Amino acid sequence: PYYVDLNQDLFLEASLHSSDRNLILFVDTCVASPDPSNFKALTYELIRSGCVKDPTYITINSSYKDVARFSFNAFSFIHRYPSVYLQCELVVCMKNDYSSRCYRGCASRFKRDVGS
């Protein structure tokens, strides 16, 4: 566990351990929950499909492409839950594949107009 005060900035880092130097890392989704075994019911989205959902979420640039860093402000779930758990999904891509998920950033889906 990592103990923080409410509204304190949390800094996180994920790194890819591979001998292949042509791989990069991208934070796709991070969701918080008061229940470590249920990230579907009561959740709070920090980032979803590369789209920032929390106004305090900040991507921190790294000179290493196999390292993903970000921060956000600590929060509580309606003051009833003593702990908050984080579950993140990261994507690994080839370094110069500009059509990959890592280079597209926010992948919001748009509704299509079906017409009359």
CYANA upper distance limits for C-alpha pairs under 8 A (distance plus 0.5 A):
  4 VAL  CA      8 GLN  CA      6.94
  4 VAL  CA     10 LEU  CA      8.45
  4 VAL  CA     74 ALA  CA      7.63
  5 ASP  CA     74 ALA  CA      7.48
  6 LEU  CA     73 ASN  CA      8.32
  6 LEU  CA     74 ALA  CA      5.80
  6 LEU  CA     75 PHE  CA      6.00
  6 LEU  CA     76 SER  CA      7.61
  7 ASN  CA     73 ASN  CA      5.60
  7 ASN  CA     74 ALA  CA      5.22
  7 ASN  CA     75 PHE  CA      6.48
  8 GLN  CA     73 ASN  CA      6.02
  8 GLN  CA     74 ALA  CA      5.78
  9 ASP  CA     71 SER  CA      7.07
  9 ASP  CA     72 PHE  CA      6.09
  9 ASP  CA     73 ASN  CA      4.99
  9 ASP  CA     74 ALA  CA      6.57
 10 LEU  CA     71 SER  CA      5.80
 10 LEU  CA     72 PHE  CA      5.97
 10 LEU  CA     73 ASN  CA      6.55
 10 LEU  CA     74 ALA  CA      6.94
 11 PHE  CA     69 ARG  CA      7.88
 11 PHE  CA     70 PHE  CA      6.44
 11 PHE  CA     71 SER  CA      4.84
 11 PHE  CA     72 PHE  CA      7.43
 12 LEU  CA     69 ARG  CA      6.17
 12 LEU  CA     70 PHE  CA      5.96
 12 LEU  CA     71 SER  CA      6.49
 13 GLU  CA     67 VAL  CA      7.40
 13 GLU  CA     68 ALA  CA      6.13
 13 GLU  CA     69 ARG  CA      4.89
 13 GLU  CA     70 PHE  CA      7.10
 14 ALA  CA     67 VAL  CA      6.22
 14 ALA  CA     68 ALA  CA      5.70
 14 ALA  CA     69 ARG  CA      6.99
 15 SER  CA     25 LEU  CA      8.05
 15 SER  CA     66 ASP  CA      6.27
 15 SER  CA     67 VAL  CA      4.85
 15 SER  CA     68 ALA  CA      6.83
 16 LEU  CA     24 ILE  CA      8.39
 16 LEU  CA     25 LEU  CA      7.42
 16 LEU  CA     66 ASP  CA      5.77
 16 LEU  CA     67 VAL  CA      6.90
 17 HIS  CA     66 ASP  CA      8.37
 22 ASN  CA     94 MET  CA      6.16
 22 ASN  CA     95 LYS  CA      5.40
 22 ASN  CA     96 ASN  CA      8.28
 23 LEU  CA     65 LYS  CA      7.95
 23 LEU  CA     66 ASP  CA      6.94
 23 LEU  CA     92 VAL  CA      6.98
 23 LEU  CA     93 CYS  CA      6.03
 23 LEU  CA     94 MET  CA      5.15
 23 LEU  CA     95 LYS  CA      5.58
 24 ILE  CA     65 LYS  CA      5.42
 24 ILE  CA     66 ASP  CA      5.14
 24 ILE  CA     67 VAL  CA      8.02
 24 ILE  CA     92 VAL  CA      6.17
 24 ILE  CA     93 CYS  CA      5.85
 24 ILE  CA     94 MET  CA      6.66
 24 ILE  CA     95 LYS  CA      5.98
 24 ILE  CA    102 CYS  CA      8.14
 25 LEU  CA     65 LYS  CA      6.86
 25 LEU  CA     66 ASP  CA      5.62
 25 LEU  CA     67 VAL  CA      6.65
 25 LEU  CA     68 ALA  CA      6.55
 25 LEU  CA     90 LEU  CA      7.25
 25 LEU  CA     91 VAL  CA      6.31
 25 LEU  CA     92 VAL  CA      5.35
 25 LEU  CA     93 CYS  CA      7.10
 25 LEU  CA    102 CYS  CA      7.63
 26 PHE  CA     68 ALA  CA      6.83
 26 PHE  CA     90 LEU  CA      6.00
 26 PHE  CA     91 VAL  CA      5.58
 26 PHE  CA     92 VAL  CA      6.98
 26 PHE  CA     93 CYS  CA      8.44
 26 PHE  CA    102 CYS  CA      5.87
 27 VAL  CA     50 GLY  CA      7.17
 27 VAL  CA     68 ALA  CA      7.18
 27 VAL  CA     88 CYS  CA      7.96
 27 VAL  CA     89 GLU  CA      6.94
 27 VAL  CA     90 LEU  CA      5.07
 27 VAL  CA     91 VAL  CA      6.96
 28 ASP  CA     47 ILE  CA      7.47
 28 ASP  CA     48 ARG  CA      6.73
 28 ASP  CA     49 SER  CA      5.46
 28 ASP  CA     50 GLY  CA      5.05
 28 ASP  CA     51 CYS  CA      8.42
 28 ASP  CA     88 CYS  CA      8.07
 28 ASP  CA     89 GLU  CA      6.16
 28 ASP  CA     90 LEU  CA      5.76
 28 ASP  CA     91 VAL  CA      6.94
 29 THR  CA     45 GLU  CA      8.46
 29 THR  CA     46 LEU  CA      7.97
 29 THR  CA     47 ILE  CA      5.48
 29 THR  CA     48 ARG  CA      4.85
 29 THR  CA     49 SER  CA      6.02
 29 THR  CA     50 GLY  CA      6.79
 29 THR  CA     88 CYS  CA      5.94
 29 THR  CA     89 GLU  CA      5.56
 29 THR  CA     90 LEU  CA      7.46
 30 CYS  CA     45 GLU  CA      6.80
 30 CYS  CA     46 LEU  CA      5.98
 30 CYS  CA     47 ILE  CA      5.73
 30 CYS  CA     48 ARG  CA      7.02
 30 CYS  CA     86 LEU  CA      7.28
 30 CYS  CA     87 GLN  CA      6.08
 30 CYS  CA     88 CYS  CA      4.57
 30 CYS  CA     89 GLU  CA      6.85
 31 VAL  CA     39 PHE  CA      7.70
 31 VAL  CA     43 THR  CA      7.01
 31 VAL  CA     44 TYR  CA      6.18
 31 VAL  CA     45 GLU  CA      5.03
 31 VAL  CA     46 LEU  CA      6.29
 31 VAL  CA     47 ILE  CA      7.56
 31 VAL  CA     48 ARG  CA      8.32
 31 VAL  CA     86 LEU  CA      6.30
 31 VAL  CA     87 GLN  CA      5.90
 31 VAL  CA     88 CYS  CA      6.86
 32 ALA  CA     39 PHE  CA      7.75
 32 ALA  CA     43 THR  CA      6.01
 32 ALA  CA     44 TYR  CA      5.55
 32 ALA  CA     45 GLU  CA      6.80
 32 ALA  CA     46 LEU  CA      7.86
 32 ALA  CA     84 VAL  CA      6.88
 32 ALA  CA     85 TYR  CA      5.92
 32 ALA  CA     86 LEU  CA      4.97
 32 ALA  CA     87 GLN  CA      6.84
 33 SER  CA     38 ASN  CA      7.71
 33 SER  CA     39 PHE  CA      6.33
 33 SER  CA     42 LEU  CA      6.63
 33 SER  CA     43 THR  CA      5.14
 33 SER  CA     44 TYR  CA      6.92
 33 SER  CA     84 VAL  CA      6.10
 33 SER  CA     85 TYR  CA      5.73
 33 SER  CA     86 LEU  CA      7.03
 34 PRO  CA     42 LEU  CA      7.82
 34 PRO  CA     43 THR  CA      8.03
 34 PRO  CA     77 PHE  CA      7.40
 34 PRO  CA     81 TYR  CA      6.63
 34 PRO  CA     82 PRO  CA      8.32
 34 PRO  CA     83 SER  CA      6.31
 34 PRO  CA     84 VAL  CA      5.10
 34 PRO  CA     85 TYR  CA      6.38
 35 ASP  CA     39 PHE  CA      7.62
 35 ASP  CA     84 VAL  CA      7.89
 35 ASP  CA     85 TYR  CA      7.30
 36 PRO  CA     85 TYR  CA      6.19
 36 PRO  CA     86 LEU  CA      8.44
 38 ASN  CA     42 LEU  CA      8.42
 39 PHE  CA     43 THR  CA      6.60
 39 PHE  CA     87 GLN  CA      8.19
 45 GLU  CA     53 LYS  CA      6.53
 45 GLU  CA     54 ASP  CA      7.38
 46 LEU  CA     52 VAL  CA      6.76
 46 LEU  CA     53 LYS  CA      5.62
 46 LEU  CA     54 ASP  CA      5.36
 46 LEU  CA     57 TYR  CA      7.02
 47 ILE  CA     51 CYS  CA      5.94
 47 ILE  CA     52 VAL  CA      4.87
 47 ILE  CA     53 LYS  CA      5.61
 47 ILE  CA     54 ASP  CA      7.41
 47 ILE  CA     57 TYR  CA      8.27
 48 ARG  CA     52 VAL  CA      7.05
 48 ARG  CA     53 LYS  CA      7.41
 49 SER  CA    106 CYS  CA      6.58
 49 SER  CA    107 ALA  CA      6.06
 49 SER  CA    108 SER  CA      7.49
 50 GLY  CA    105 GLY  CA      5.89
 50 GLY  CA    106 CYS  CA      4.72
 50 GLY  CA    107 ALA  CA      6.64
 51 CYS  CA    105 GLY  CA      7.82
 51 CYS  CA    106 CYS  CA      4.92
 51 CYS  CA    107 ALA  CA      7.20
 51 CYS  CA    108 SER  CA      7.44
 52 VAL  CA     57 TYR  CA      7.27
 52 VAL  CA    106 CYS  CA      8.33
 53 LYS  CA     57 TYR  CA      8.22
 54 ASP  CA     72 PHE  CA      8.43
 56 THR  CA     71 SER  CA      8.18
 56 THR  CA     72 PHE  CA      5.52
 56 THR  CA     73 ASN  CA      6.19
 57 TYR  CA     70 PHE  CA      7.56
 57 TYR  CA     71 SER  CA      6.17
 57 TYR  CA     72 PHE  CA      4.89
 57 TYR  CA     73 ASN  CA      7.75
 58 ILE  CA     70 PHE  CA      5.98
 58 ILE  CA     71 SER  CA      5.76
 58 ILE  CA     72 PHE  CA      6.83
 59 THR  CA     69 ARG  CA      6.67
 59 THR  CA     70 PHE  CA      4.91
 59 THR  CA     71 SER  CA      7.18
 60 ILE  CA     68 ALA  CA      8.16
 60 ILE  CA     69 ARG  CA      5.59
 60 ILE  CA     70 PHE  CA      5.54
 60 ILE  CA     71 SER  CA      7.81
 61 ASN  CA     68 ALA  CA      8.22
 61 ASN  CA     69 ARG  CA      7.28
 62 SER  CA     67 VAL  CA      7.09
 62 SER  CA     68 ALA  CA      7.50
 62 SER  CA     69 ARG  CA      7.48
 65 LYS  CA     95 LYS  CA      8.44
 76 SER  CA     80 ARG  CA      8.48
 76 SER  CA     81 TYR  CA      7.51
 76 SER  CA     82 PRO  CA      8.14
 76 SER  CA     83 SER  CA      8.17
 76 SER  CA     84 VAL  CA      7.49
 77 PHE  CA     81 TYR  CA      6.36
 77 PHE  CA     84 VAL  CA      8.08
 91 VAL  CA    101 ARG  CA      7.96
 91 VAL  CA    102 CYS  CA      7.30
 92 VAL  CA    102 CYS  CA      7.86
 93 CYS  CA     97 ASP  CA      7.82
 93 CYS  CA    100 SER  CA      7.02
 93 CYS  CA    101 ARG  CA      7.78
 93 CYS  CA    102 CYS  CA      6.66
 94 MET  CA    100 SER  CA      8.20
 97 ASP  CA    103 TYR  CA      8.24
 98 TYR  CA    102 CYS  CA      8.35
 98 TYR  CA    103 TYR  CA      5.98
 98 TYR  CA    104 ARG  CA      8.10
 99 SER  CA    103 TYR  CA      7.12
 99 SER  CA    104 ARG  CA      7.48
100 SER  CA    104 ARG  CA      7.17
101 ARG  CA    105 GLY  CA      7.46
